[in-house]
Amino acid sequence: LGTFSIRSGLLAPVHSSATDDTRGRFLWRFFLLITGISMNLFYQMKQEASVRRTYKKEMVVARSTLVHLRHSARAQPRPVMLCYGRI
C-alpha cells in the first residue's frame, strides 16, 4: 500500500485522483470550505463564551452590591419618634 508504484522504471501515482486536476481542485475547495466553516463556528462559540463570562461577572457584582446595600440599610439606626405626653 504505497503511495507510488513503479511502472516501467518511473514513479507513478497509485490513485487516479492524484492525476485528476478537477478532482484535486474540488478536494481543495471542499477542504477550505470545511476549514472556513469550522473556524467561523469556533469564533462564534468563543464570542458567546466571552459574553457569558462577562454577564456572569456583572451578575456577581450586582448581587454583591445588592447584598451590601441591604446590609447597610439594616445597620443604620432608624429614627425614633418620642412622645412626651398628650398635646
N, C-alpha and C positions, 0 to 999 in steps of 0.2 A: 504494500500500500504506500508507495512513494508518490511524491508529487510529480515526478518526471519518470518517463520510461525511455529507454534507448531504442531508437528506430534508425536503422541504417547509419549508425555512428553519430547521430545528432540527438541532443536532448529535446524532447517534445512534451508538451503538456499532456497529462493523462485525461483531464476533464475537458469536454468540449466547450464549457463555459469560459475557460481560460483563453480561448481563441476567438470567442464571440464578443465583439465590441459592444453591440447593442445590449446584450445581457449584462455585461460588465458595467455599463453606464446605468442601467436600471438598478443593479445592486448597489452602486454607489449612491444614487439618488435616494433609494429606499433607506439605506444606512443613515444618510444625512437627515432625512425626514424624521426617522425614528429618534435619532440623537437630538434633533432640534425640539421635538415634542417633549422628550424626556427632560431636557434642560428647562424648558418653559414650565412644565409641571413642577419640577423641583424648585424653581424660583418662586412660583406662586405659593407652594407649601411653606417655604421659608418666610415669605412675607406674612402669611396668615399666622404662623407660629410667633413671629415678632409682634404682630398686633395683639395676639392673645396674651403674650408676656407683658406687654405694656398695659393692657387693660387690667390684667391681674394685679400688677403693681399699683395702679391707680386705685383699684378697689381696696387693696390693703391699706393704702394711705388714707383713703376716705373713711374706712371703717375705724381705723385707729384714731383719726381726728374726731369722729363722732363719739367714740367711747371717751376720749379725753374731754370733750365739751360736756357730755353728760356728767362725768365725774366732777368737773369743776363747778357745774351748776349745783350739784348736791352739796359741795363743800362750802359754798358761800352761805353766810347766815341770812336767814330770811327776816325781813322787817317785822317787828312785833308791835302791835298796837296796844298801847297802855291806856286803860280807862281808870280814872280816879273819881269814882262816884258818878252820880247822875247829874246831868246838866239840865 
